[in-house]
Amino acid sequence: MEQKFFNNRFSWLLLFVLISFLGSVDAYKNYTVGDSLGWFDNLEKPHVNYDKWVARKNFSLGDFLIFNTDNNHSVIQTYNFTTYKKCDYDNALDNDTLQWSSADPSSTSSYPVSIAVPLRKVGATYFFSSDYDGEQCKNGQHFKINVMYGQGLPRSLKDPSDDDSLAPISPISGDEESAPDTIVPASFDHPHEVSTDDSPEPSNSVSLSIFSKFLGTQLNWILVVLGFAFSIC
């Protein structure tokens, strides 16, 4: 009787520890922008609503945003509220705006494009499509999020030059005058910084296989230990 009571207590304790561990493994998330509707303007997909998609989501350092779109839409990331409101990056400040993907005017047909964007700065972050003189942005293809510190950046996203700029700070409101610098790790296929002198080039998406591989390994070990714990009860 006492042995069975001890085994039950041990199993519940072990289960609690494993659940807590699983929560820490699942700290970093991948968010598919627009879910099944993808990244498009309201003229192409009238039912898409990115404000509604953002609602009740908690974004943290190390998370990825996955933009599923086509070669007729771009992905612009900026920390500059003025740039975001204008739907135009022509006069963007140095190091505060990144173009992850751009339209391909030479293409005679559309083809699917998928872009993975890591969240690497705490505070307000804005996204929009700048194509066709901002028409797509003005027709709903834009949103803003607030990135929290969370677990901090994983080692795979850190750059040797990272410093205290990634420490926890208060959320940045949308109309702040200053914007944080953008730091891109050397391991990325770099998006290029927006400049009025450079023509835009499409960027490749960031591979997420390392995250899924790590998570799958941890889950396998958790299932093995759980099976052993309940077998001795």
ZIZILIN-V55553 format. One record per residue. N is the residue number from 0. PHI is phi as a letter, one per 40 degrees, with the letter a starting at -180 (none if undefined). PSI is psi in radians with two decimals (NA if undefined). D_FIRST is the distance of its C-alpha to the first C-alpha in Angstrom with 2 decimals. Layout:
N,PHI,PSI,D_FIRST / N,PHI,PSI,D_FIRST
This chain:
0,none,-0.84,0.00 / 1,c,-0.65,3.79 / 2,c,-0.75,5.40 / 3,c,-0.71,5.20 / 4,c,-0.72,6.24 / 5,c,-0.74,8.62 / 6,c,-0.70,9.93 / 7,c,-0.78,10.70 / 8,c,-0.73,12.44 / 9,c,-0.73,14.18 / 10,c,-0.75,15.41 / 11,c,-0.67,16.80 / 12,c,-0.77,18.44 / 13,c,-0.70,19.94 / 14,c,-0.74,21.17 / 15,c,-0.76,22.82 / 16,c,-0.73,24.53 / 17,c,-0.66,25.79 / 18,c,-0.72,27.14 / 19,c,-0.70,28.94 / 20,c,-0.74,30.34 / 21,c,-0.65,31.50 / 22,c,-0.66,33.31 / 23,c,-0.59,35.22 / 24,c,-0.61,36.20 / 25,c,0.44,37.59 / 26,c,-0.65,39.70 / 27,c,2.33,43.00 / 28,b,2.71,44.13 / 29,b,2.15,46.97 / 30,b,2.15,48.80 / 31,c,1.96,51.20 / 32,c,2.17,54.11 / 33,g,0.07,54.90 / 34,f,-2.25,52.05 / 35,c,-0.33,53.63 / 36,c,-0.38,57.03 / 37,g,-2.79,57.46 / 38,b,1.62,60.04 / 39,a,2.90,63.23 / 40,c,2.95,65.64 / 41,c,-0.37,65.99 / 42,c,-0.59,69.19 / 43,c,-0.68,67.31 / 44,b,1.60,64.00 / 45,d,-0.43,64.67 / 46,c,-0.08,61.03 / 47,c,2.38,59.78 / 48,a,1.76,58.84 / 49,c,-0.45,57.61 / 50,c,-0.72,57.16 / 51,c,-0.65,54.71 / 52,c,-0.69,52.99 / 53,c,-0.58,52.60 / 54,d,2.40,51.22 / 55,g,0.29,47.56 / 56,b,2.50,47.21 / 57,b,1.92,46.31 / 58,c,2.41,48.23 / 59,b,2.85,47.46 / 60,d,2.42,48.93 / 61,g,-0.25,48.13 / 62,c,2.78,47.92 / 63,b,2.47,50.41 / 64,b,2.21,52.62 / 65,b,2.04,53.58 / 66,b,1.91,57.01 / 67,c,1.96,57.71 / 68,a,-2.68,61.42 / 69,b,-3.12,64.66 / 70,c,0.02,67.65 / 71,c,0.07,69.48 / 72,b,2.58,67.10 / 73,b,2.89,66.36 / 74,b,1.93,63.49 / 75,b,2.24,64.65 / 76,b,2.28,62.29 / 77,a,2.67,63.75 / 78,b,0.09,62.86 / 79,b,1.95,66.26 / 80,c,-0.65,66.22 / 81,c,-0.77,69.99 / 82,d,-0.74,69.77 / 83,c,-0.82,67.04 / 84,c,-0.54,69.02 / 85,c,-0.21,72.16 / 86,f,0.61,70.43 / 87,a,2.22,72.59 / 88,b,0.14,71.88 / 89,d,-0.63,75.52 / 90,b,0.44,75.73 / 91,c,2.57,72.17 / 92,c,2.75,71.80 / 93,c,2.40,71.05 / 94,g,0.25,67.38 / 95,b,0.03,66.04 / 96,a,2.35,66.27 / 97,b,2.44,65.09 / 98,b,1.89,66.11 / 99,c,-0.49,63.31 / 100,a,2.52,65.15 / 101,b,2.86,68.62 / 102,c,2.68,70.56 / 103,b,1.61,72.48 / 104,c,-0.34,75.99 / 105,c,-0.22,77.22 / 106,c,2.40,74.83 / 107,c,-0.12,76.31 / 108,a,2.74,72.97 / 109,c,2.63,69.56 / 110,a,2.66,66.49 / 111,c,2.55,62.87 / 112,b,2.41,61.84 / 113,b,2.20,58.42 / 114,b,2.25,58.21 / 115,b,2.12,55.14 / 116,b,2.08,55.72 / 117,c,2.56,53.39 / 118,c,1.98,52.99 / 119,b,0.06,53.96 / 120,b,2.39,55.25 / 121,c,2.45,53.74 / 122,h,-2.83,55.60 / 123,c,2.31,57.79 / 124,b,2.38,58.46 / 125,b,2.54,60.82 / 126,b,2.49,61.39 / 127,a,2.88,64.30 / 128,b,2.26,66.55 / 129,b,0.03,70.07 / 130,c,2.75,71.90 / 131,f,0.87,75.05 / 132,f,0.65,76.03 / 133,g,0.09,72.76 / 134,c,-0.72,73.02 / 135,c,-0.73,69.50 / 136,c,-0.79,68.08 / 137,c,-0.29,70.09 / 138,b,0.70,68.77 / 139,g,-0.10,65.12 / 140,c,1.26,64.15 / 141,a,2.73,62.83 / 142,a,2.83,59.84 / 143,b,2.59,58.59 / 144,b,2.84,55.13 / 145,b,2.10,53.71 / 146,c,2.15,51.77 / 147,c,2.90,49.09 / 148,c,-0.75,47.99 / 149,f,-2.21,44.35 / 150,c,-0.05,42.93 / 151,g,3.03,46.48 / 152,c,2.40,48.30 / 153,c,2.78,46.53 / 154,d,-0.58,48.22 / 155,c,-0.35,49.80 / 156,b,-0.01,51.82 / 157,c,2.56,52.89 / 158,b,2.52,56.41 / 159,d,-0.40,57.39 / 160,c,-0.06,59.66 / 161,c,2.49,56.88 / 162,a,-2.61,56.75 / 163,c,-0.07,55.78 / 164,c,-0.27,57.17 / 165,c,0.10,53.71 / 166,c,2.74,52.02 / 167,d,2.37,50.65 / 168,b,2.98,53.46 / 169,c,2.60,53.97 / 170,d,2.52,54.54 / 171,c,2.22,58.20 / 172,c,2.83,60.02 / 173,c,-0.36,62.27 / 174,b,0.43,65.53 / 175,c,2.57,65.07 / 176,c,-0.62,68.18 / 177,c,2.70,66.48 / 178,b,2.49,64.41 / 179,c,2.68,62.16 / 180,c,2.73,63.36 / 181,b,2.24,61.90 / 182,b,2.21,60.56 / 183,b,2.18,59.98 / 184,c,2.63,58.12 / 185,c,-0.35,60.15 / 186,c,-0.18,57.71 / 187,c,2.72,58.69 / 188,c,1.65,61.48 / 189,d,2.25,63.21 / 190,c,2.65,64.29 / 191,c,2.58,67.70 / 192,c,2.47,68.55 / 193,c,2.31,70.80 / 194,a,2.54,74.42 / 195,c,-0.25,77.62 / 196,c,-0.23,79.19 / 197,b,2.43,76.62 / 198,c,2.48,76.20 / 199,c,2.53,72.61 / 200,b,2.45,70.73 / 201,c,2.55,67.53 / 202,b,2.60,64.45 / 203,c,2.70,61.73 / 204,c,2.76,58.18 / 205,c,2.30,55.51 / 206,c,2.39,53.00 / 207,b,0.16,49.40 / 208,c,-0.56,47.91 / 209,c,-0.60,46.51 / 210,c,-0.79,44.24 / 211,c,-0.64,42.92 / 212,c,-0.76,42.40 / 213,c,-0.78,40.40 / 214,c,-0.72,38.23 / 215,c,-0.70,37.59 / 216,c,-0.78,36.49 / 217,c,-0.67,34.01 / 218,c,-0.66,32.53 / 219,c,-0.78,32.09 / 220,c,-0.69,30.04 / 221,c,-0.76,27.88 / 222,c,-0.68,27.13 / 223,c,-0.82,26.28 / 224,c,-0.70,23.80 / 225,c,-0.74,22.16 / 226,c,-0.72,21.86 / 227,c,-0.72,20.25 / 228,c,-0.79,17.69 / 229,c,-0.32,16.55 / 230,c,-0.40,16.71 / 231,c,-0.07,13.90 / 232,c,NA,11.42
